[in-house]
Amino acid sequence: MTRKRSRILCLGGLHWDRVLRCQDKPIPGESNPVCTTRIPGGVALNVATVLSNLGCEVGLASRVGRDDNGRRLLDHLESRDIQPVALELDSEAATGSYTAVLDESGELVMGLADMTIYDRLSVEHWQKHQARLKPWDAWCVDSNLPGPALEHLATLPDSPRLYAVATSPAKVPRLGAVLTRLDTLFLNIREAAMLTGRDSAGLDGALQQAQRLRDQGLNQVLVTVGAEGVAWADCDECGTVTAPHITTGNVSGAGDALAAAAMATLEQNHSLRTAARWGLSAGIVLAQSDRLQTALSWASLEHIVELIDD
């Protein structure tokens, strides 16, 4: 199948991820043996990496420190064929970092974020680089960006299609003011509850959250529920996609892979329902590999898509 090569600019998180996976069930207040990995991360980078693997032309706009960690991230972008766009080295702030503590099954127990550098991605930053932002088919912002910057980007005249990926329950309220300007929002069930003000659980609960967000003016939304699957809603219909029973490892970053593959599918003019199936497949493939930087491809997703019922 011939696919259109979309040009997508990702704006947001670019930092170092440290993943600590407990070898046994974690015991609070005790010393727990772990296996440690350190890799380039951030929602914008994770999404950009999958988009690039799926054949999109990808740029990344962010901010890193003028330090060894920042320079290594720039080298990493080059190795992944991701263009740095409106990406500045900051002499006054260190490159961001995120530490994920996982239990023995790979589920997130705690996340520790040192990301104050993103507070410096101000409206002025984007105004200075505005000319470099325009020649793209779509933007994908994440909620690491400050609220005023998100509002500025969402209200620029003649801006391209706008996707958004939530990064945490604490930061997702930043997207509240721009919901009606988004083409598609990707978030998990806990993040959805922060926007709707109502808790829910399970795949049926995710569907309810998707419908509530649609009623708040969202054009399209996908709400994930970990290993259970994903709910989706657009202006005309809604539904769920149940994940097949497949053994997975590290689920950290699986939501970013899901968002990226669904986004790439939407860029091929497919329905949100179809995008949800391909996105879920990407999340599963990544979680099976136990590596955030797995080289996903359309071919690697096809056998998972065939196992998915909706």
C-alpha positions, -999 to +999 in steps of 0.1 A: +000+000+000+013+035-010+011+059+020+013+097+019+044+110+036+030+136+060+052+163+076+045+165+114+062+188+139+062+176+175+064+203+202+072+195+238+092+170+259+128+161+250+148+148+279+164+117+294+143+089+308+156+066+335+135+035+340+138+015+372+120-018+371+116-037+403+127-073+402+100-084+427+068-068+440+079-034+454+077-029+492+072+007+503+098+019+528+122-009+520+152-013+497+140-029+464+163-044+438+158-029+404+171-031+368+180+003+354+180+017+319+186+052+307+174+064+272+164+096+254+128+103+261+100+128+265+065+126+249+074+147+219+105+126+212+087+093+217+059+104+193+084+118+168+104+085+169+074+064+160+062+088+134+096+087+117+097+049+118+063+049+101+075+070+072+066+105+082+089+135+079+093+147+114+106+178+132+109+184+170+107+217+188+118+219+224+144+232+248+175+215+263+203+226+285+236+237+272+252+207+288+264+172+278+229+157+282+215+183+259+242+178+232+237+141+233+200+145+227+208+166+196+231+138+184+202+114+190+178+134+169+202+133+140+206+095+143+168+091+142+163+114+112+143+139+133+149+176+124+155+200+152+131+229+147+129+259+171+151+239+194+173+260+217+202+253+240+195+269+274+225+282+294+205+288+325+185+256+329+196+219+329+182+194+304+151+178+317+149+142+331+122+117+341+125+087+363+099+059+360+096+034+388+079+002+375+067-028+394+077-063+386+050-065+358+061-033+341+033-011+354+042+024+365+044+028+403+058+064+404+071+090+380+096+116+391+099+146+368+126+173+367+113+194+339+114+231+349+132+239+317+099+235+298+085+265+318+109+285+296+091+275+264+072+307+267+050+325+242+080+347+233+100+315+223+073+305+198+069+340+185+106+342+178+104+309+158+070+313+142+082+313+106+098+278+112+066+264+126+043+271+096+055+248+068+042+215+083+011+195+076+004+190+113+016+199+148+016+176+178+018+194+211+021+178+245+011+192+279+047+198+290+043+231+273+031+260+295-006+268+293-001+303+277+022+288+250-004+261+242-031+288+238-008+309+217+000+280+193-036+269+191-049+303+181-023+312+155-040+321+122-035+296+094-020+270+117-020+234+105-039+204+120-033+203+157-029+170+177-023+169+214-009+143+238-014+145+275+017+139+297+002+134+332-029+141+353-011+171+369-004+188+335-034+178+314-055+208+327-032+230+306-051+216+276-085+226+289-085+260+273-077+247+238-099+216+236-122+231+209-092+239+187-077+204+187-082+180+158-075+150+181-066+145+218-048+115+231-049+108+269-054+080+295-084+075+317-069+092+347-060+123+326-095+123+312-110+125+347-090+157+353-107+173+323-142+160+330-142+162+367-157+127+370-139+094+378-144+062+359-128+028+355-124+002+328-130+003+291-167+013+295-156+041+318-131+053+292-159+054+266-180+075+289-150+099+294-145+101+256-182+110+251-180+136+279-149+152+263-167+152+229-196+169+245-172+196+258-164+205+222-136+181+212-135+170+176-119+136+182-105+119+213-088+086+222-088+075+259-065+046+268-070+021+297-036+004+300-037-032+289-075-032+285-076-012+253-088+022+240-121+041+237-127+067+210-152+093+200-157+117+172-185+141+162-206+112+147-199+080+166-179+063+194-167+029+204-140+008+221-112-014+209-103-042+232-066-053+235-059-090+227-045-111+256-008-108+248+021-109+273+037-074+276+067-061+294+075-024+300+043-004+293+061+030+298+059+049+266+032+026+251+007+055+252+030+077+232+035+049+206-003+045+204-008+082+199+018+084+172+006+054+152-030+066+154-019+100+143+000+086+113-032+066+104-054+097+106-029+115+083-037+088+057-074+100+059-086+069+077-114+069+103-107+074+141-119+038+146-092+025+122-067+048+139-075+034+173-068-002+160-034+007+146-026+028+176-034+001+200-012-023+179+017+000+182+013+003+220+013-035+223+043-040+200+063-015+221+052-030+254+062-065+242+097-053+233+105-038+267+122-009+249+110+026+243+130+031+211+117+000+193+118+004+155+081+001+148+070-002+112+036-007+095+046-043+088+054-050+124+019-038+134-001-058+108-001-091+127-014-074+159-041-055+140-054-088+128-059-100+164-079-070+175-117-071+178-138-039+181 
